Amino acid sequence: SERMHTISYTPNRGKGYAVKLGVLHSHGDAVILLDGDLDISPDLIKDYVERLSTSDLVIASKKHPESSVRIPRSRAFLSRAFNLLIKLTIGISQTDTQAGFKVGKGDVMRTIFRNISVNRYAFDVEVLAIASILHLKVQEMPVIMKIDRRFKMKEVLRMFIDLIRIAYNYRIAHRYQH
C-alpha cells in the first residue's frame, strides 16, 4: 500500500536540510527529488525511474538537447556562471547541477544524504561531489522547465558561500573522502 508521511520541524533550517531529512526518512528502492512549485514538469518521472536500471543517479539538465527550458535571461546567465564556477572549484563533470529534479536508487541517496552538510541552496552540488567520490554512475536527462521569477541577490550570495564551503570540504579538508 502507498503511504505518505509528513515530516516537520522548527525552526526553518533551509531547503537542503529539509530535503536531507526527507531522504533519510525514505524507505523505497527509488528516491525522487522534485521542486514542489511545479516550475519543473513531473511528466518525465517514469523515464527517470526507468533509467535507474543503468544508473545510480539521474539528474535533470537544462543543457540536455531534448530539454525545454523557458527562464529569464538573467537567471540563465547566473546558472551558466555558477556551473562554470562549480567546474573550476569542484571539478565534477555534470553540465547542470541546480535543476530541481533528481532521481536516485534509494540506498545510494540515503548514503549520499547522510554525508550532506549544506543546509541551504547548494546542497545539489554537494550531492554530486559525494557521488563523484563514490564513483557512482550519474546520467543527465532532459527537463521541461518554465520559471518566471529571477534570482534574488541574497540567494546568489548564499549559493556562492555554500559552494566555497563545499570546495573546501572536497579539495582541502577531504571531508567526504572519509
Residue pairs with C-beta under 8 A, 6 or more apart in sequence:
5 25
7 21
7 22
7 25
9 21
13 119
14 119
14 120
14 121
15 120
15 121
15 123
16 116
16 118
16 119
16 120
16 121
16 122
16 123
16 126
17 119
17 120
19 33
19 113
19 123
20 113
20 116
20 119
20 123
23 31
23 33
23 109
23 110
23 112
23 113
24 110
24 113
24 114
26 106
26 109
26 110
27 106
28 106
29 105
29 106
30 49
30 52
30 103
30 104
30 105
30 106
31 103
31 104
31 105
31 106
31 109
31 110
32 45
32 48
32 49
32 102
32 103
33 100
33 101
33 102
33 103
34 40
34 42
34 45
34 100
34 101
35 100
35 101
39 100
39 145
39 146
39 147
40 60
40 99
40 100
40 101
40 143
40 144
40 145
41 143
41 144
41 145
43 144
44 101
44 141
44 142
44 143
44 144
45 103
47 141
48 58
48 101
48 103
48 141
49 103
51 58
51 103
51 139
51 141
52 58
52 103
52 104
52 105
54 137
54 139
55 137
55 138
55 139
56 104
56 105
56 108
56 131
56 136
56 137
56 138
57 102
57 103
57 104
57 105
57 108
57 109
57 127
57 131
57 136
57 137
57 138
57 139
58 102
58 103
58 104
58 138
58 139
58 140
58 141
59 94
59 96
59 97
59 99
59 101
59 102
59 103
59 128
59 138
59 139
59 140
59 141
60 67
60 96
60 99
60 100
60 101
60 102
60 140
60 141
60 142
60 143
60 145
61 67
61 94
61 95
61 96
61 99
61 140
61 141
61 142
61 143
62 69
62 71
62 79
62 96
62 99
62 143
62 145
63 95
63 96
63 140
64 140
64 141
64 142
64 143
65 142
66 142
67 142
67 143
67 144
67 145
68 142
68 143
68 144
68 145
69 76
69 143
69 145
69 146
70 145
70 146
70 147
71 79
71 145
71 146
71 147
72 147
72 148
72 149
72 150
74 150
74 151
75 147
75 150
75 151
78 151
78 156
79 96
79 98
82 97
82 98
82 159
82 163
83 95
83 96
83 97
83 98
85 160
85 163
86 92
86 97
86 125
86 163
89 163
89 164
89 166
89 167
89 171
90 125
90 128
90 129
90 163
90 166
90 167
90 170
90 171
92 125
92 128
92 129
92 132
93 132
94 128
94 138
94 140
95 140
96 140
97 124
97 125
97 128
98 124
98 125
99 143
99 145
100 124
101 143
102 124
102 127
104 112
108 134
108 136
111 134
112 127
112 130
112 131
112 134
113 127
115 130
115 176
116 123
116 126
116 127
116 130
117 126
117 165
117 169
117 175
118 125
118 126
118 162
118 165
118 166
120 158
120 159
120 162
121 155
121 158
121 159
121 162
122 159
122 162
122 163
122 166
123 162
125 162
125 163
125 166
126 166
128 138
129 166
129 170
129 176
130 176
131 138
133 176
133 177
169 175
169 176
170 176
